[in-house]
Amino acid sequence: MVLIIGGGIIGLTIAWRLTSIGKKVIIVDKNNLGKEASWAAAGMLSGRLDLRPSEKKLLPIFEKSHCAWPKFAQELENKSGKSIGYRKEGTIMVACDHYEEKKLKNNYNFLKKNNINISWLKGDDIRKKEPFVSNNIISGFFSPDDHHVNNRYMIDALITILKKNKKKCIFKENTEVKEIITSRNQVVGIRTKTKETIKTKDIIICSGAWTNKINNIELNEAPIRPVKGQIICLKVPKKLSFLQHILWRENVYLVPRDNGDLIIGATEEEMGFDKNLTAGGVYNLLKIARDILPAIEDLQIVESWSGLRPTTRDEAPIIGPSKKIKGLIYATGHHRNGILLAPLTSNVIQNYYLKGKIENDFNNLKPGRFII
C-alpha cells in the first residue's frame, strides 16, 4: 500500500496514476481533500511566462507539462464525466509604464531565445484583442498557446475518478500526520495527531506548505515555507463578456472563467501560516486590476480568500526519493505551479514505481539539493 500525505491536486493526480498501474493507495489529509493551496489557486497554466533567466532550469519541465495538458485535460474529463473548465484563449502580459515595459521586454527576449511562441504587441494591438482594457497599457506580449483550468472543478473530477475505484483508493480526511515512523532508516508507517498508527513501507509527501511540520522530515531535504496569496472573485453578469484572455501585469492577474467568475490575484506575502485577508492586500489587487480593466468597478465581489503556496529556497519543486529514509518519496514544493506541473509530476512518480528511477529532467529537483 502506498500512503500519500496530502490530498491536493498533486496528491490526487499521483493517486490516480498509481491506481491505474494496480497500486493500492491511501490518501491522508489534515483537512478535506483539495481544500488548501489547490482550492485557493486561480488555475493558470502559464507559469513559464513569468520565468526569469535565473530559473532557466525549470523551463524544460514547464514546457513538457504545458504540452501534456491538452491530452491530460481530455482524459480527466472523459474518465470523470465532468467538465474542468479548460480554456485555451491564451495569455496577454501587459506593461503600464516604461519601467514595467523594460522588465517585460527582458522576459520576452529570454522566452523568445528559448523558442516560446509569443509576439510583442503595442498598446493599441492589445486593445484590438481586448477592447475593454485601459489606455494605461502601453505594450505587452501575447502567448496564444497558453491555457487555464477551473482548479475546483479539477479537484472534483479527480475525486470522482478515485471514488469509482474504492478497492484501490481510500480517503482519510481530517487526519493530521504528526510523524513518519521509521526503523533502521526504512519507512514503516505514520503516526497521526490523534496517535493513530497506519503501517506502510511506501510514503509520498504531497503535504505542501505543511511538509516541515511532520516529524522525521529533515529540513535539509525539504526546506519548504508558506507564501501567502490573497485572491478575489468578481461576478460578470450573464450575457456580458469583457475579457477573453488572461491579463497579467507583473504579479497581478485577471482570469476569466466559463461560469462568469473573474479571478483577481494574487499577493505574495511572507507571513508564515497566517491566512487572514488584509485591507492592503485586497486594495492593491483591486487597484491594479482596475488600472488595466476599468469595467470591473461595478462588478459584485462574490468571494475572497487566501492560500499558502509551498515554496522552496529556489522556488522549484522537490521531486524524488529521500536520500535519508528508504520508502519516502517527495512530490511537493511546487510554489505557484502545482496545477501546471500535475500531469508531469504524477507521470514521473508513476514511472518511478514502474522503473525504479526518476527521469533526467528532474535531476535538478531532487531532495537534499540544498545541502551545502
C-alpha positions as MATLAB code, in Angstrom:
seq = 'MVLIIGGGIIGLTIAWRLTSIGKKVIIVDKNNLGKEASWAAAGMLSGRLDLRPSEKKLLPIFEKSHCAWPKFAQELENKSGKSIGYRKEGTIMVACDHYEEKKLKNNYNFLKKNNINISWLKGDDIRKKEPFVSNNIISGFFSPDDHHVNNRYMIDALITILKKNKKKCIFKENTEVKEIITSRNQVVGIRTKTKETIKTKDIIICSGAWTNKINNIELNEAPIRPVKGQIICLKVPKKLSFLQHILWRENVYLVPRDNGDLIIGATEEEMGFDKNLTAGGVYNLLKIARDILPAIEDLQIVESWSGLRPTTRDEAPIIGPSKKIKGLIYATGHHRNGILLAPLTSNVIQNYYLKGKIENDFNNLKPGRFII';
ca = [
       0.000    0.000    0.000;
       1.258    3.494   -0.908;
       0.328    6.188    1.596;
       0.077    9.716    0.208;
       0.252   12.569    2.712;
      -1.719   15.460    1.227;
      -4.878   15.347   -0.874;
      -4.377   18.398   -3.052;
      -4.150   18.290   -6.828;
      -0.627   16.807   -6.779;
      -1.574   14.061   -4.301;
      -4.851   13.261   -6.068;
      -3.249   13.107   -9.506;
      -0.470   10.832   -8.262;
      -3.083    8.587   -6.632;
      -4.934    8.371   -9.950;
      -1.776    7.366  -11.814;
      -0.727    4.812   -9.206;
      -4.120    3.104   -9.061;
      -4.007    2.832  -12.854;
      -0.932    0.581  -12.546;
      -2.519   -1.573   -9.874;
      -1.237    0.086   -6.717;
      -3.445    0.351   -3.644;
      -3.376    3.905   -2.290;
      -4.499    5.654    0.875;
      -4.655    9.467    0.856;
      -4.332   11.109    4.277;
      -5.184   14.808    4.525;
      -5.303   17.104    7.540;
      -8.474   18.744    6.180;
     -10.965   17.841    3.482;
      -9.412   16.842    0.160;
      -8.180   19.676   -2.023;
      -9.147   22.486    0.343;
      -5.773   24.203    0.774;
      -3.485   25.653   -1.946;
      -5.229   23.652   -4.693;
      -8.597   25.190   -3.779;
      -7.140   28.686   -3.452;
      -5.407   28.739   -6.847;
      -6.565   30.574   -9.974;
      -5.958   27.621  -12.316;
      -3.456   29.315  -14.616;
      -1.189   27.051  -16.658;
       1.113   29.801  -17.916;
       3.839   29.791  -15.267;
       6.596   29.665  -17.894;
       5.735   33.226  -18.981;
       6.865   34.546  -15.613;
      10.163   32.661  -15.525;
      13.346   34.666  -15.124;
      16.661   33.778  -16.825;
      17.943   32.612  -13.422;
      15.147   29.999  -13.425;
      16.068   28.537  -16.798;
      16.447   25.044  -15.308;
      12.662   24.980  -14.839;
      11.844   25.749  -18.460;
      12.147   22.147  -19.799;
       9.706   20.716  -17.256;
       7.337   23.671  -17.621;
       7.319   23.148  -21.382;
       6.891   19.383  -21.133;
       3.977   19.685  -18.702;
       2.479   22.515  -20.771;
       2.457   20.220  -23.803;
       0.956   17.372  -21.756;
      -2.021   19.392  -20.581;
      -4.412   19.133  -23.578;
      -4.326   15.312  -23.527;
      -4.406   15.274  -19.719;
      -7.473   17.569  -19.633;
      -9.328   15.418  -22.148;
      -8.509   12.230  -20.231;
      -9.572   13.774  -16.923;
     -12.907   14.924  -18.346;
     -13.555   11.619  -20.106;
     -12.742    9.489  -17.055;
     -14.714   11.652  -14.615;
     -17.592   12.646  -16.901;
     -17.198   16.228  -15.663;
     -16.004   19.499  -17.169;
     -12.873   21.040  -15.657;
     -13.376   24.448  -17.322;
     -10.373   24.029  -19.594;
      -9.820   27.101  -21.807;
      -7.190   27.879  -24.449;
      -7.567   31.531  -25.460;
      -4.050   32.460  -24.377;
      -2.416   34.966  -22.045;
      -1.502   38.628  -22.501;
       1.303   40.032  -20.349;
       0.982   43.824  -20.082;
       3.034   46.859  -19.051;
       1.654   50.215  -17.932;
       4.837   52.292  -17.749;
       8.335   52.267  -19.212;
       9.856   50.579  -16.151;
       7.381   47.692  -16.423;
       7.902   47.611  -20.184;
      11.665   47.237  -19.783;
      11.256   44.332  -17.347;
       8.669   42.699  -19.592;
      10.881   43.123  -22.654;
      13.725   41.325  -20.881;
      11.374   38.484  -20.027;
      10.093   38.433  -23.608;
      13.627   38.227  -25.035;
      14.511   35.355  -22.685;
      11.421   33.378  -23.719;
      11.944   34.111  -27.411;
      15.519   32.823  -27.238;
      14.084   29.614  -25.811;
      11.626   29.200  -28.693;
       8.425   30.073  -26.822;
       5.657   31.094  -29.224;
       4.983   34.713  -28.208;
       4.601   38.024  -30.027;
       5.250   41.602  -28.889;
       2.255   43.946  -29.048;
       1.769   47.688  -28.786;
      -0.963   49.007  -26.535;
      -3.389   49.522  -29.440;
      -2.784   45.955  -30.626;
      -3.699   44.686  -27.161;
      -6.886   46.772  -27.217;
      -7.856   45.176  -30.521;
      -7.765   41.801  -28.772;
      -9.351   43.117  -25.588;
     -11.374   46.294  -26.313;
     -12.177   46.993  -22.666;
      -8.611   47.264  -21.389;
      -7.337   50.633  -20.249;
      -5.312   53.167  -22.210;
      -2.821   52.822  -19.343;
      -1.474   49.713  -21.073;
       1.387   50.786  -23.348;
       2.680   47.393  -24.524;
       2.949   43.691  -23.765;
       3.232   40.296  -25.337;
       0.750   37.617  -26.323;
       1.140   33.894  -25.731;
      -1.505   32.159  -27.901;
      -0.723   28.633  -26.704;
      -1.439   29.191  -23.032;
      -4.442   27.771  -21.272;
      -6.133   27.653  -17.885;
      -8.487   25.453  -15.921;
     -11.023   25.750  -13.120;
      -8.973   24.186  -10.335;
     -12.019   23.489   -8.141;
     -13.698   21.607  -10.978;
     -10.428   19.721  -11.426;
     -10.367   18.642   -7.777;
     -13.947   17.405   -8.089;
     -13.097   15.449  -11.254;
     -10.077   13.765   -9.646;
     -12.042   12.773   -6.529;
     -14.840   11.424   -8.744;
     -12.396    9.185  -10.622;
     -10.785    7.886   -7.437;
     -14.151    7.192   -5.780;
     -15.024    4.920   -8.679;
     -12.148    2.687   -7.617;
     -12.862    2.216   -3.887;
     -10.951   -1.071   -3.766;
      -7.744    0.678   -4.826;
      -8.099    4.108   -3.204;
      -9.038    5.007    0.370;
      -9.568    8.570    1.616;
      -8.734    9.507    5.193;
      -9.691   13.157    5.627;
      -9.345   15.474    8.642;
      -6.394   13.387    9.791;
      -3.186   15.280   10.527;
       0.056   13.338   10.193;
       2.460   14.187   13.010;
       5.312   11.751   12.359;
       6.914    9.453    9.827;
       7.726    6.227   11.678;
      10.972    4.571   10.649;
      13.032    1.538   11.572;
      16.683    1.367   10.517;
      16.123    4.258    8.070;
      13.159    2.451    6.443;
       9.605    3.810    6.442;
       7.269    1.578    8.470;
       4.255    3.884    8.871;
       2.851    7.173   10.119;
       1.501    8.432   13.415;
      -1.377   10.917   13.376;
      -2.189   13.795   15.715;
      -4.694   11.537   17.474;
      -1.928    8.929   17.970;
      -3.361    6.529   15.410;
      -0.736    4.435   13.601;
      -1.005    3.403    9.952;
       1.546    0.883    8.720;
       3.126    1.198    5.279;
       6.539    0.904    3.648;
       5.827    3.498    0.949;
       5.024    7.151    1.651;
       4.728   10.013   -0.829;
       4.945   13.518    0.626;
       2.463   15.881   -1.074;
       1.763   17.955    2.008;
       2.674   21.340    0.552;
       3.363   24.201    2.948;
       2.870   21.909    5.966;
       5.649   19.473    4.970;
       8.114   20.581    7.631;
       5.531   20.228   10.386;
       5.812   16.435   10.044;
       8.373   14.893   12.376;
      11.245   12.949   10.772;
      11.165   15.032    7.588;
      14.543   16.747    7.578;
      14.642   20.471    6.859;
      17.782   19.966    4.769;
      15.959   17.570    2.455;
      12.773   19.572    2.053;
      13.035   23.206    3.198;
       9.524   24.433    2.421;
       7.871   27.575    3.721;
       4.371   29.010    3.195;
       3.947   32.085    0.983;
       0.504   33.646    1.330;
      -1.564   34.677   -1.668;
      -4.788   36.666   -1.381;
      -7.355   36.342   -4.186;
     -10.671   37.998   -5.068;
     -13.529   36.660   -7.189;
     -15.850   39.035   -9.051;
     -19.002   38.013  -10.922;
     -19.542   39.083  -14.525;
     -23.291   39.311  -15.349;
     -24.697   36.794  -17.824;
     -24.596   37.890  -21.486;
     -21.777   40.303  -20.661;
     -18.235   39.396  -21.556;
     -15.451   41.926  -21.474;
     -12.399   39.719  -21.044;
     -11.439   36.681  -23.131;
      -7.772   36.191  -22.305;
      -5.837   36.073  -19.066;
      -4.340   39.503  -18.383;
      -1.155   39.556  -16.333;
       0.579   42.672  -15.035;
       3.652   41.763  -13.004;
       2.299   39.678  -10.089;
      -1.380   40.545  -10.593;
      -3.528   38.546  -12.987;
      -7.141   38.524  -14.145;
      -8.560   35.129  -15.124;
     -11.999   34.840  -16.813;
     -13.965   31.627  -16.289;
     -16.827   29.976  -18.136;
     -19.184   30.341  -15.164;
     -18.871   34.148  -15.144;
     -16.277   34.336  -12.389;
     -13.397   36.758  -12.819;
     -10.466   35.833  -10.592;
      -8.044   38.548   -9.471;
      -4.853   37.515   -7.699;
      -2.531   37.226   -6.079;
      -0.397   38.761   -3.385;
       2.918   37.183   -2.358;
       3.470   37.582    1.375;
       5.950   36.059    3.801;
       3.513   35.784    6.702;
       4.066   32.255    7.934;
       0.798   30.337    8.305;
      -1.329   33.479    8.665;
      -4.157   33.219    6.110;
      -6.061   36.357    7.111;
      -7.251   38.675    4.362;
      -5.968   42.222    4.720;
      -7.277   45.597    3.610;
      -3.954   46.427    1.964;
      -3.759   43.151    0.064;
      -7.316   43.358   -1.280;
      -6.974   47.081   -2.064;
      -3.780   46.610   -4.095;
      -5.244   43.754   -6.120;
      -8.368   45.739   -6.974;
      -6.427   48.931   -7.695;
      -4.032   47.274  -10.142;
      -6.843   45.284  -11.754;
      -8.945   48.442  -12.208;
      -5.959   50.255  -13.724;
      -5.877   47.735  -16.575;
      -9.582   46.846  -16.781;
     -11.724   49.780  -15.527;
     -15.010   47.941  -16.190;
     -14.531   45.792  -13.088;
     -15.570   48.759  -10.932;
     -19.264   47.850  -10.994;
     -18.854   44.091  -10.610;
     -20.018   42.304   -7.497;
     -17.405   40.790   -5.182;
     -18.678   37.263   -4.546;
     -15.770   35.706   -2.701;
     -12.304   36.427   -1.355;
      -9.812   34.028    0.144;
      -6.158   33.265    0.676;
      -3.929   30.235    0.268;
      -0.432   29.169    1.236;
       1.921   28.297   -1.593;
       4.512   25.629   -0.723;
       7.761   27.367   -1.597;
      11.371   26.177   -1.572;
      14.531   28.283   -1.492;
      14.837   28.207   -5.284;
      11.046   28.225   -5.921;
      11.334   24.840   -7.658;
       9.560   21.651   -6.561;
      11.160   18.779   -4.675;
      10.583   15.504   -6.503;
      12.193   12.145   -5.880;
      13.154    9.639   -3.180;
      14.665   10.695    0.143;
      18.408   10.233    0.492;
      17.949    9.551    4.199;
      14.884    7.301    4.521;
      14.089    4.354    2.271;
      10.477    4.265    1.090;
       9.976    8.041    1.450;
       9.328    9.989   -1.762;
       8.800   13.735   -2.188;
       6.427   15.405   -4.630;
       5.942   18.800   -3.053;
       7.103   22.436   -3.015;
       5.528   23.406   -6.356;
       5.110   27.071   -5.297;
       2.716   28.676   -7.856;
       2.852   25.870  -10.395;
       1.315   22.769   -8.845;
      -1.593   22.665  -11.281;
       0.615   23.249  -14.322;
       3.039   20.525  -13.204;
       0.447   17.979  -12.028;
       0.459   15.877  -15.242;
       4.246   15.669  -15.372;
       4.799   15.171  -11.635;
       2.276   12.330  -11.494;
       3.817   10.650  -14.550;
       7.302   10.908  -13.047;
       6.154    9.289   -9.780;
       4.244    6.599  -11.689;
       7.346    5.825  -13.760;
       9.446    5.712  -10.604;
       7.263    2.873   -9.320;
       7.469    1.144  -12.685;
      11.178    1.647  -13.444;
      12.800    2.484  -10.115;
      14.315    5.823  -11.159;
      13.463    9.485  -11.598;
      13.553   10.921  -15.126;
      16.563   13.024  -16.156;
      14.608   16.275  -16.441;
      14.097   16.138  -12.676;
      17.738   15.637  -11.674;
      17.947   19.272  -10.537;
      14.840   18.905   -8.363;
      15.894   16.091   -6.048;
      15.506   16.333   -2.257;
      18.666   17.300   -0.458;
      19.911   19.591   -3.234;
      20.042   22.478   -0.753;
      22.627   20.774    1.496;
      25.957   22.589    1.291;
];
